[in-house]
């Protein structure tokens, strides 16, 4: 595979008139040399050569590449031909990691041949960015490049008077080691500005025709690397602190719900109770019903590669808790590598706060419709009193007539009872459990409460229901509350128009809609009020946003309604046109075989 990639890459670059060499810094081998390079250097078997057979001062070259892997500079260098003669060139290097394995250290080196050098020690490259020196085998300095001269504040004309040990504060053992073998050490130096700088010292015994002829010393500045390490460590500490303060648990699983990784977050209570282990099924702690529910969500996420959220109840340490799991597909280059991140959150307190907000919204709605109900209760009450007065003052002897009067009194009282019951049901704390109910039942109950307020405001209220409506599995009091809130919004919009509608109207309806391969029961509230402008429409679902702040508007109604519908797996949409009216559509999953 490696050879085929090298061959393909060399073909793409074959048009170049420069020399071209691929080198592997790990094995220190020449992987490829183009025809121009082979011809110029009279090479026989370039693909079996080591870097040292082609490049003079090869250790220096490797250090420069590793120190400045992204450098775009051009360096003066010497190559060796087959006769070991030095050939002056200039070279540029670039990484080929993107074409090979990310762990590889393969570089291409481009060679320009028309470069002429001058100077006694021109074989040592002046334009290297790292400080280095060249000395004889006794440690006497023969040459130092400008960065080293500048760092030690030396006089270029007095270089030959120094020994290596004069510049570098080294122990006797290291001094002796440098003179006989390649050495690598970490050292601290003070710059001319008094700064403490950490260097990695690397020394090499250079050879000519395989005989030692001198010593090259390179100083690699590790300060930038240490700063980068400090930045990374600081970032890691910040990230660790961030995760430690989060009330979440993170797990990576495969498509079979087998745990692959667990984030080491011990603050999350659920993970302290569940002894999650890599390699086991994550849902085996749950009862069969919950396990089946979570597995269905997982399969859907794997199939459609979409983020999904679900909740489950669990009694933890004797306390009933509500947890949320967010299923997030981990996208990989390999489509068969199906991994899912699960983010567990304890939402018990959030759910409690939501209940309080819903109760607040509920009582706000009761306040809106209570005045209308009082008027509605007064009418049948007055009728009943009149009929009773007839019975008391008129001695009606006809039993049929007496029965008719009593029936009318009964009817008036039943009407009063139903209205009071509806109001009491609205204010009652609803069950946390969902029930299978008819949407028509919710429509009728809502209508009984809101049509009174509509009549008081002279608004024509109608309702419609499509045929053959399936049931829905919901907390029906919450859905009723959402509908009441939407109707109250329409009542307020119509009654507060600057120019009143001649025939104001509100229609509450239910229809069955097939969308996205699923069946939905769609509640709708439509009015012919003023409509909503685009700027307001973008904000209507934001918490605390209201256009009725000076009229006791809380800005919570629609934001809470959206949350309620989302918890039931539905959506809420607003269609509106300024000056014409508004229609709110509430989609809830129908409880049918088609929907699973």
VEXSE-920458 format. One record per residue (C-alpha): x, y, z. Coordinates in steps of 0.25 Angstrom, whole numbers, padded with zeros to 4 digits, always signed. Each point is the difference from the previous one (the first is absolute). Layout:
XYZ...
//
This chain:
+0000+0000+0000+0011+0010+0004+0008-0003-0013-0012+0002-0009-0003+0013+0007+0014+0005-0002+0000-0004-0015-0014+0007-0002+0006+0012+0007+0013+0000-0008-0008-0001-0013-0008+0013+0004+0013+0007+0003+0008-0005-0012-0002+0013-0008+0010+0007+0009+0013+0004-0005+0006+0000+0014+0006-0012+0008-0010-0007+0008+0002-0009+0012-0010-0007+0010+0006-0003+0013-0005-0007+0012+0005+0006+0013-0003-0012+0009+0008-0010-0008+0009+0011-0005-0001-0007-0014-0001+0006-0014-0014-0005-0005+0001+0006-0014+0009+0009-0009-0004+0005-0014+0008-0002-0012+0006+0014+0000+0006-0003+0014+0005-0014-0004+0006+0006-0012+0007+0012+0006+0005-0008+0012+0003-0013-0008-0007-0008+0010-0001-0015-0003-0011-0005+0011-0006+0012+0006-0012-0007+0006+0009-0008+0009+0008+0012+0005+0000+0006+0013-0002+0015+0002+0015+0001+0004+0005-0005-0013-0007+0011-0008+0000+0012+0010+0012+0006+0006-0003+0004+0015-0012-0009-0001-0003+0001+0015+0000+0015-0001-0010-0001-0011-0009-0009+0008+0000+0009+0012-0003+0012-0009-0012-0007-0006-0005-0005+0013+0002+0013+0007-0007+0008-0012-0009-0010-0007-0008+0011-0006+0011+0009-0005+0000+0005-0014+0014+0005+0000+0011-0004-0010+0013-0006+0006+0014-0001-0005+0005-0014+0001+0010-0010-0005-0004-0014-0007+0009-0011-0002+0002-0007-0013+0004-0014-0003+0015+0004+0001-0003+0007+0014+0003+0014-0006-0008+0011+0005-0011+0006-0009-0005+0014+0004-0015+0002-0001-0011+0007+0007-0012-0008+0006-0014+0001+0004-0008-0010+0008-0015-0003+0002-0008-0010+0008-0007-0011-0007-0008-0005+0012-0013+0003-0007+0003-0010-0010+0005-0011+0009-0003-0004+0014-0002+0011+0010+0011-0006+0009+0010+0000-0011+0012+0009-0002+0001+0000-0015+0005+0013-0006+0003+0004-0015+0013+0008-0002+0000+0009-0012+0014+0002-0006+0005+0013-0008+0013-0003-0007+0005+0014-0004+0005+0005+0013+0014+0004+0003+0007+0001+0013+0012+0008+0005+0008+0001+0013+0009-0010+0007-0011-0006+0009-0011+0001-0011-0004-0015+0003-0006+0005+0013-0013+0007-0004-0001+0014+0005-0015+0002-0002-0005-0010+0010-0009+0005+0010+0006-0008+0012+0013+0003+0007+0011-0009-0004+0015-0001+0000+0011-0009-0006+0013-0004+0007+0011-0009-0002+0002-0014+0008+0007+0008+0011-0012+0009+0002+0006+0013-0006-0011+0008-0007+0003+0001-0015-0014+0007-0003-0012+0005+0006-0012+0005-0007-0007+0014+0002-0011-0005+0010+0010-0006+0009+0010+0012-0001-0012+0009+0003-0005-0008+0012+0013-0001+0007+0004+0014-0004+0013-0004-0007+0010+0007-0009+0000-0007-0014+0015+0002-0001+0003-0006+0013-0008-0013-0002+0013-0008-0002+0005+0003+0013-0012-0007+0007-0001-0015+0005-0014-0006+0001+0001+0000+0015+0003+0015+0000-0014+0002-0005-0008-0011+0006+0000-0002+0015+0001-0015+0000+0004-0010+0010+0014-0007-0003-0008-0013-0003-0008+0007-0011+0012+0007-0006+0007-0013-0001-0012-0007-0006-0002+0011-0011+0015-0002-0005-0003-0015-0002-0014-0003-0004-0014+0006-0004-0006+0006+0012-0014+0006+0004-0002+0008+0013-0010+0010+0005+0007+0013+0005-0004+0014+0006+0007+0012-0005-0001+0015+0003-0002+0009-0013+0007+0013-0001-0013+0006+0005+0001-0008+0013-0012-0009-0004+0001-0015+0004-0001-0008-0013-0001-0015-0001+0008-0007-0011+0001-0014-0005+0015-0002-0003+0003-0010-0011+0014-0003-0005+0004-0009-0011+0014-0006-0004+0001+0004-0015+0008-0009-0009+0007+0000-0014+0001-0013-0007-0004-0007+0013+0011+0007+0009-0004+0010+0011+0005+0014-0004-0008+0009+0009-0011+0003+0010-0013+0008-0004-0009+0005+0012-0014+0005-0002-0008+0007+0011-0015-0002-0002-0008+0011+0007-0011-0007+0009-0006+0012+0005-0011+0001-0010-0003-0015+0002-0001+0002+0015-0009+0012-0002-0009-0008-0009+0000-0012+0010-0004+0010+0011-0011+0006-0009-0005-0015-0003+0001-0003+0015-0008+0013+0004-0010-0004-0011-0001-0014+0006-0002+0005+0014-0011+0010-0004-0007-0011-0008+0002-0010+0012-0006+0011+0009-0011+0003-0010-0004-0015+0000+0001-0001+0015-0010+0011+0002-0010-0006-0010-0012-0009+0005+0002-0009-0012+0005-0014-0003+0006-0004-0013+0001-0014-0007+0004-0004-0014-0008-0013-0004-0001-0008-0013-0012-0003-0008-0003-0012+0009+0000+0009+0013+0014-0006+0004+0008+0010+0008+0013+0004-0007+0004+0012+0009-0004+0007+0013+0004+0014+0003+0007+0001+0014-0011+0009+0006-0003-0005+0014-0008+0012+0004-0012-0006-0008-0009-0007+0011-0005-0011-0010+0014-0004-0004+0003-0002+0015-0012-0010+0002+0001-0007-0014+0013-0007-0001+0002+0002-0015+0011-0008-0006+0006+0000-0014-0004-0012-0008-0014-0002+0007-0014+0004-0005-0003+0014+0006-0015-0002+0001+0000-0013+0008-0002+0008+0013-0014+0003-0005-0014-0007+0000-0004-0006-0013-0010+0011-0003+0011+0011+0001+0010-0009-0006-0009-0002-0012-0003+0015-0001+0015+0004+0000+0004-0011-0010-0011+0005-0010+0006+0014+0001+0014-0005-0002-0004-0008-0012-0007+0013-0006+0013+0008+0003+0009-0010-0007-0009-0001-0012-0003+0014-0002+0013+0006+0006-0008+0011+0007+0001+0005+0014-0012-0004+0009-0003+0002+0014-0009-0009+0010-0003+0000+0015-0001-0011+0010-0004-0001+0015+0008-0007+0010-0001-0001+0015+0014+0003+0005+0004-0001+0014-0015+0000+0004-0003+0012-0008-0007+0001-0013+0009+0006-0011-0002+0004-0014+0011-0002-0010+0002+0005-0014+0009-0007-0010+0005+0007-0012+0004-0010-0012+0010+0007-0009+0006-0008-0012+0015+0001+0000+0003+0002-0015+0011-0007-0006+0007-0002-0013-0004-0014+0000-0015-0001-0002+0000-0014+0007+0006+0005+0013-0013+0003+0007+0003+0007+0013-0009+0008+0009+0003+0009+0011-0010+0000+0011-0001+0013+0009-0007-0003+0013-0006+0011+0008-0008+0001+0013-0012+0009-0003-0008-0003+0012+0001+0014+0005-0002+0006-0014-0013-0008-0001-0004+0005+0014+0002+0014-0005-0007-0003-0013-0012-0005+0008+0000+0013+0008+0000+0008-0013-0011-0008-0006-0008+0002+0013+0002+0015-0001-0004+0001-0014-0012-0008+0004-0005+0009+0010+0003+0012-0009-0010-0006-0010-0010-0003+0011+0001+0015+0003-0003+0003-0014-0012-0008-0001-0006+0001+0014-0007+0013-0003-0007-0006-0012-0004-0013+0008-0006+0009+0011-0009+0006-0010-0003-0013-0007-0004-0006+0014-0009+0012+0003-0009-0002-0012-0005-0015+0003+0000+0004+0015-0010+0011-0002-0008-0009-0009-0001-0010+0011-0004+0010+0010-0011+0005-0009-0005-0014-0002+0000-0002+0015-0007+0013+0003-0011-0005-0010-0001-0013+0008-0001+0007+0013-0009+0012-0003-0009-0008-0010-0007-0012+0004+0002-0008-0013-0010-0012+0001+0004-0006-0014+0010-0011+0003+0006+0001-0014+0002+0015+0001+0007-0002+0013+0009-0010-0006+0004+0009-0011+0003+0011+0010+0008-0010+0008+0008-0005-0012+0004+0015-0004+0005+0002+0015+0008-0013-0001+0006+0004-0014+0004+0013+0005+0007-0006+0013+0007-0011-0009+0005+0011-0009+0005+0007+0013+0006-0013+0005+0008-0003-0013+0006+0014-0001+0004+0000+0015+0006-0015-0002+0008+0005-0013+0006+0011+0008+0003-0008+0012+0007-0011-0010+0008+0011-0006+0005+0004+0013+0003-0014+0005+0014-0005+0000+0001-0010-0011+0005-0014+0000+0015-0002-0004-0004-0012-0008-0005+0000-0014-0014-0005-0004-0006-0006-0013-0011+0011-0003-0009+0004-0012+0005+0013-0005-0015+0004-0002-0002-0001+0015+0011+0010+0002-0006+0009-0011-0014+0000+0007+0006+0003+0014+0008+0011-0005-0012+0006-0008-0009+0000+0012+0010+0009+0007+0004+0010-0011-0013+0002-0007-0005+0007+0012+0011+0010-0001-0002+0002-0015-0015+0003+0002+0004+0011+0010+0009+0006-0010-0010-0001-0011+0009-0010-0008-0006-0011-0008+0005-0013+0005-0001-0013-0008+0007-0014+0000+0002-0011-0010+0005-0014+0001+0004-0009-0011-0006-0014-0002+0006-0013+0006+0010+0006+0009+0010-0009+0007+0003+0001+0015+0012+0007+0006+0009-0004+0011+0002+0013+0008-0001+0007+0013-0013+0006-0004-0001+0011+0010+0012+0006-0006-0005-0001-0014-0013+0007+0004+0009+0010+0007+0008+0003-0013-0013+0001-0008-0007+0010+0010+0013+0008+0000+0000+0001-0015-0015+0004+0000+0002+0010+0011+0011+0006-0009-0010+0001-0011-0010+0007+0008+0010+0010+0005+0005+0003-0014-0014+0002-0005-0006+0008+0011+0012+0009+0001+0001+0004-0015+0000+0015-0003-0011-0001-0010-0009-0011+0004-0004-0011-0009-0015+0000-0005-0001-0015+0001+0011-0005+0010+0001-0015+0000+0008-0011+0006+0000-0015-0005+0005-0012+0009+0002-0013-0008+0006-0013-0001+0005-0008-0013+0008-0012-0003+0012+0003-0009+0010-0010-0006+0014+0006+0000+0014-0006+0000-0005-0014-0001-0008+0002+0013-0014+0004+0004-0002+0012+0008-0013+0006+0008+0001+0015-0003-0007+0009+0009-0002+0014-0006-0004+0014+0005-0003+0010-0011-0004+0014+0001-0003+0012-0009+0008+0010+0009+0011+0009-0003+0011-0010-0003+0014+0000+0004+0012+0008-0006+0013-0008-0004+0008+0006+0011-0010-0004+0011-0002-0014-0006+0015-0003+0002-0001+0003+0015-0014-0006+0003+0006-0013+0006+0010+0007+0008-0002+0000+0016-0005+0013+0006-0002+0006-0014-0014+0007-0001-0006+0011-0007-0010+0002+0011+0010+0004+0012-0009+0012+0003-0012-0009+0001+0005-0010+0009+0006-0009-0011+0010-0010+0006+0007-0005-0013+0000-0014+0005-0012-0006-0007+0005-0003-0013+0014-0004+0005-0006-0010+0010-0010-0005-0011+0011-0003-0009+0008-0008+0011-0013-0008+0003-0003-0004-0014+0015-0003-0002+0000-0009+0012-0012-0008-0007+0008-0002-0012-0007+0011-0008+0002+0013-0007-0007+0014+0001+0000+0009-0012-0006+0014-0002-0005+0005-0014-0003+0014-0001-0003+0012-0009+0001+0014+0005-0014+0007-0001-0007-0014-0003+0001-0009+0012+0008-0011+0006-0001-0015+0001+0007-0009+0010+0002-0015-0003+0004-0010+0010+0005-0013-0005-0001-0012+0010+0003-0015-0004-0012-0008-0003-0001-0013+0008-0001-0009-0012+0006-0013-0006+0007+0008-0011+0007+0008+0011+0005-0012+0007
//
